[in-house]
Amino acid sequence: EVYNNYLQERYPEVVAGATRSLRDEKDTSLVAKYLYLKALAFARLNERDSLRSTLNNILASFPASEPASNARIMIDFMDNKYPEIKEKAEEKTAAEIYAYSPGENHYAAIVIPASANMNQLIFNLINFNLDQFPKLSLNVQGENLWKDVQIVTIKIFSGSSDALAYLGHLLKDPGIFRDVNAASSYLFVISETNLAALRKDMNIDRYLRFYTNHYPLQ
């Protein structure tokens, strides 16, 4: 029925019928096909936000299915032609993953490529802290955040304001970053809860979207 409605160009009925079928269907191969028909109907209805969301659902839930390869092609096309839709979707996802809690404990953070000299950066930061903030007990730590990405954190600050103030001082001393490629590094503040979320999400660009929307630029 859903497919027949699509052939007859009854696209609202396709969306409604596919939605009903998805509630009851247990066969995963059919679920992927219903989602794909729903996506095609959204495309015909020019509902781009719903189209992209449905295509991403196919990729996330059924990456090895037959519709998934077409879904990837369609998303790539949309992202090139309508980048504002991707931006909107990414901001929505970021808002679902991260929470703005300025009163929570915060870290100052520096994300660098895996090829950068993390140990030297840590050494530079320790010396900076001893010179500029001798009365603060700041702890500098480095770790592999995920493949090809390292993170150095300076902790701990009692809220975002203190962390941002520290970051402002840090940015005034470019010599700290002489041993890493500043152009491929990211500096920001992040709460303890959001750092845990970032480790799971593994998408620095998504956090930076959230960051620029909630924290004042330095």
C-alpha positions in Angstrom: 0.0 0.0 0.0 2.8 2.5 0.9 4.6 1.7 -2.3 1.5 2.0 -4.4 0.8 5.4 -2.8 4.3 6.5 -3.8 3.8 5.3 -7.4 0.6 7.3 -7.5 2.3 10.4 -6.1 0.2 10.5 -3.0 3.1 11.6 -0.9 1.4 12.7 2.4 -0.3 9.2 2.4 3.1 7.7 1.9 4.5 9.5 5.0 1.4 8.5 7.1 1.4 4.9 5.9 5.1 4.4 6.4 4.8 5.9 9.9 2.0 3.4 10.8 3.9 0.5 9.3 7.1 1.4 11.2 5.2 1.1 14.5 4.4 -2.6 13.9 7.0 -4.0 11.5 9.5 -6.4 13.0 11.4 -7.3 9.8 14.4 -5.0 9.8 14.9 -5.1 6.1 11.3 -3.9 5.6 11.8 -1.2 8.3 14.7 0.2 6.3 12.6 0.2 3.1 9.7 1.9 4.8 12.1 4.6 6.1 13.5 5.1 2.6 10.0 5.4 1.1 9.2 8.0 3.8 12.4 9.9 2.9 11.6 9.9 -0.8 8.1 11.2 0.0 9.7 14.0 2.2 11.9 14.8 -0.8 8.9 15.1 -3.1 7.1 17.3 -0.5 10.2 19.5 -0.2 10.4 18.9 3.5 14.2 19.0 3.7 14.6 18.9 7.5 12.4 15.8 7.8 14.2 14.3 4.8 17.7 14.7 6.3 16.5 13.4 9.7 15.0 10.3 8.1 18.1 9.6 6.0 20.3 9.9 9.0 17.9 7.5 10.8 18.5 4.9 8.0 22.3 5.4 8.2 22.4 5.1 12.0 20.0 2.2 12.4 20.6 0.2 9.2 24.1 1.1 7.9 24.5 -2.2 6.0 21.0 -2.1 4.4 20.4 -1.5 0.7 18.8 1.9 1.2 21.8 3.1 3.3 24.1 3.7 0.3 21.5 5.8 -1.4 20.8 7.6 1.8 24.5 8.6 2.1 24.5 9.9 -1.5 21.4 12.0 -0.8 22.8 13.4 2.4 26.1 14.4 0.8 24.1 16.1 -2.0 21.9 18.0 0.5 24.9 19.0 2.6 26.6 20.5 -0.4 23.5 22.2 -1.8 21.8 23.2 1.4 24.5 23.6 4.1 22.2 25.6 6.3 20.0 22.5 6.9 23.1 20.6 8.1 24.0 23.5 10.4 20.5 23.6 11.8 20.6 19.8 12.4 24.0 19.9 14.0 23.0 22.7 16.4 19.9 20.7 17.4 22.0 17.6 18.0 24.5 19.6 20.0 21.7 21.1 22.2 20.5 17.5 22.9 24.0 16.3 23.9 25.4 19.2 25.8 24.0 21.3 28.7 24.9 24.8 29.6 25.7 24.9 33.4 27.9 27.9 34.1 28.0 27.1 37.8 29.4 23.6 37.3 33.1 22.9 37.6 34.9 23.7 34.4 38.1 22.9 32.7 40.1 25.0 30.2 40.9 22.7 27.3 43.2 22.5 24.3 42.5 20.0 21.6 45.5 19.2 19.3 46.3 16.6 16.6 47.8 13.3 17.6 51.0 14.4 15.8 51.5 17.4 18.1 54.0 17.4 21.0 51.5 17.1 23.9 54.2 16.6 26.5 55.9 19.8 25.6 52.6 21.7 25.7 51.9 20.3 29.1 55.4 21.5 30.3 54.7 25.0 28.8 51.4 25.2 30.6 52.8 24.1 34.0 55.4 26.8 33.7 52.8 29.4 32.7 50.6 28.5 35.7 53.6 28.7 38.1 54.5 32.2 36.8 51.0 33.6 36.4 48.9 31.8 38.9 51.2 30.6 41.7 48.4 30.6 44.3 46.1 28.4 42.3 46.4 24.6 42.5 45.9 24.0 38.8 46.3 20.5 37.5 47.4 20.0 33.8 46.7 16.6 32.2 46.9 15.2 28.7 45.2 12.2 27.2 44.2 10.7 23.8 40.6 11.9 23.3 40.0 9.6 20.4 41.9 8.5 17.3 44.2 11.2 15.9 43.1 13.7 18.6 44.6 14.6 21.9 43.3 16.9 24.7 45.1 18.8 27.4 43.0 20.0 30.3 43.7 22.6 33.0 41.6 22.1 36.0 39.7 22.8 38.0 37.7 26.0 38.0 34.6 26.6 40.1 32.6 27.9 37.2 32.7 29.0 33.6 33.6 32.6 34.4 36.9 31.6 36.1 37.8 29.2 33.3 37.1 31.8 30.7 39.2 34.4 32.5 42.1 31.9 32.6 41.6 31.2 28.9 41.8 34.9 28.2 45.2 35.1 30.0 46.4 32.0 28.1 45.6 33.5 24.7 47.8 36.5 25.5 50.9 34.3 25.6 51.3 32.7 22.1 54.6 31.3 23.1 52.9 28.5 25.0 51.8 27.1 21.7 55.1 27.4 19.9 55.6 23.6 19.9 52.2 22.8 18.5 50.4 24.0 15.3 48.1 26.7 16.7 46.1 26.7 13.4 45.0 23.1 14.0 44.4 23.5 17.7 41.2 24.4 19.5 41.0 26.3 22.8 37.8 26.4 24.9 36.3 25.8 28.3 34.1 22.8 29.1 32.2 21.5 32.1 32.9 18.2 33.6 29.6 16.8 32.4 30.1 18.1 28.9 33.7 16.7 28.7 32.3 13.2 29.4 29.7 13.8 26.7 32.4 14.9 24.2 34.4 11.7 24.9 31.3 9.7 23.8 30.2 11.9 20.9 33.7 12.1 19.4 32.8 15.2 17.4 34.7 18.4 18.3 32.9 20.5 15.7 29.6 19.7 17.3 30.8 20.8 20.7 32.3 24.0 19.2 28.9 24.9 17.8 27.4 24.5 21.2 30.3 26.4 22.7 30.0 29.5 20.5 26.3 29.7 21.1 26.7 29.7 24.9 30.1 31.1 25.9 31.4 34.6 25.1 34.1 34.7 22.5 37.6 35.4 23.8 
